[in-house]
């Protein structure tokens, strides 16, 4: 292109399913997302959206579709409203698949994010991978920021 323009290949934009899509509209609580007013949250210049805006900078391309064009999905991020009341949410974290450097950091950030940004207070860690879900010996561990600090 002589004038510095960039042309994107044709693509089909697909919506990603949400929990409300799977559960049905009866479960939508439409609660204002607690993260939007938290001092630790620093959003991108665009406000949280529902549904996300569409432009070449907010899509992610993947494989080709049947027509030969690219398949693209909306970029994800926090929405203005959440489906479930954070005060009633029970979150469980389980890791499976063996040694993975950085897993401790990921678990810590999940716990701190749920606690500090979303006000979720019932967070549990499942011990021993999937076995921990059905083992009588492996009780889930209550997690909070102090528990995962080190």
C-alpha positions in Angstrom: 0.0 0.0 0.0 1.5 3.2 -1.1 -0.3 5.6 1.3 0.6 3.7 4.5 -2.8 2.2 4.9 -3.1 -1.3 6.2 -5.8 -3.7 5.0 -7.1 -6.4 7.2 -8.2 -9.7 5.7 -11.9 -10.4 5.8 -13.1 -11.9 9.1 -16.2 -13.2 10.8 -16.7 -11.8 14.3 -18.2 -14.4 16.7 -19.7 -13.7 20.1 -18.4 -15.7 23.1 -21.0 -17.5 25.2 -21.5 -16.2 28.7 -22.8 -17.9 31.9 -26.2 -16.2 31.3 -26.3 -17.9 27.9 -25.9 -21.3 29.5 -28.1 -20.7 32.6 -30.8 -18.7 30.9 -31.9 -15.1 31.5 -33.6 -16.0 34.8 -30.2 -16.2 36.6 -29.0 -12.7 35.5 -28.7 -10.6 38.6 -27.4 -7.5 36.8 -25.4 -6.4 39.8 -23.0 -3.5 39.2 -19.5 -4.9 38.8 -17.6 -4.1 42.1 -14.3 -3.7 40.2 -15.5 -0.6 38.4 -15.3 1.5 41.6 -12.3 -0.1 43.3 -9.2 2.2 43.7 -6.8 -0.6 42.6 -8.6 -1.1 39.2 -7.2 1.0 36.4 -9.2 0.3 33.2 -8.1 0.9 29.7 -9.3 4.2 28.2 -12.6 2.6 27.1 -15.2 1.9 29.8 -16.2 -1.6 30.7 -18.7 -2.7 28.1 -21.5 -5.0 27.5 -21.1 -6.2 24.8 -17.5 -5.3 23.9 -17.0 -2.8 21.1 -15.8 -4.0 17.8 -12.8 -2.7 15.9 -9.5 -4.1 14.5 -7.8 -3.3 17.8 -10.3 -5.1 20.0 -10.5 -8.4 18.1 -8.3 -11.5 18.2 -7.9 -13.5 15.0 -7.7 -17.3 15.0 -8.1 -20.0 12.5 -9.8 -19.7 9.1 -13.5 -20.3 8.8 -15.3 -22.2 6.1 -15.4 -19.2 3.8 -11.7 -18.9 3.8 -11.8 -15.7 6.0 -10.5 -15.4 9.5 -12.5 -16.0 12.6 -12.3 -13.3 15.3 -13.6 -12.9 18.8 -14.3 -9.9 21.0 -11.5 -8.9 23.3 -12.6 -9.8 26.8 -12.5 -7.7 29.9 -14.8 -6.7 32.8 -18.4 -5.9 32.1 -20.5 -3.2 33.7 -22.6 -5.8 35.5 -21.9 -9.2 37.0 -24.3 -12.2 36.9 -23.7 -13.4 40.5 -23.7 -11.5 43.8 -20.1 -11.6 45.0 -21.3 -11.9 48.6 -22.9 -15.2 47.7 -20.2 -16.6 45.3 -18.1 -19.6 46.4 -14.9 -19.8 44.3 -12.8 -22.9 44.1 -9.2 -23.1 42.7 -7.8 -26.4 41.6 -4.5 -27.0 39.7 -3.9 -30.2 37.8 -1.2 -31.6 35.5 2.0 -31.5 37.4 4.8 -29.0 38.1 4.3 -25.6 36.5 6.6 -22.7 37.4 4.5 -19.7 38.4 1.5 -21.5 39.6 1.9 -20.1 43.2 1.8 -16.6 41.8 -1.3 -17.3 39.7 -3.2 -18.8 42.7 -2.1 -15.8 44.9 -3.3 -13.3 42.3 -6.6 -15.1 41.8 -7.2 -15.1 45.6 -6.2 -11.5 46.1 -8.2 -10.3 43.0 -11.3 -12.1 44.1 -11.0 -10.8 47.6 -9.9 -7.2 47.0 -11.5 -6.4 43.7 -14.7 -8.4 43.7 -15.4 -8.8 47.5 -15.6 -12.6 47.3 -15.0 -14.0 50.7 -15.6 -17.8 50.2 -12.5 -18.9 48.3 -11.2 -22.5 48.6 -8.2 -24.4 47.3 -8.7 -28.0 46.3 -5.7 -30.2 47.2 -4.3 -33.0 45.1 -5.8 -32.0 41.8 -9.1 -33.5 40.6 -8.8 -36.2 43.2 -9.4 -33.6 45.9 -13.0 -33.1 44.6 -14.0 -36.6 45.6 -11.5 -37.6 48.3 -12.8 -37.8 51.8 -9.3 -37.1 53.2 -8.6 -34.0 51.2 -10.7 -31.1 52.6 -10.7 -27.9 50.6 -8.5 -25.2 52.1 -10.1 -21.8 52.9 -8.0 -19.2 51.1 -7.7 -15.5 51.8 -4.9 -12.9 51.0 -3.0 -13.7 54.3 -3.0 -17.4 53.5 -1.4 -17.0 50.1 0.9 -14.1 51.0 4.1 -16.2 51.0 
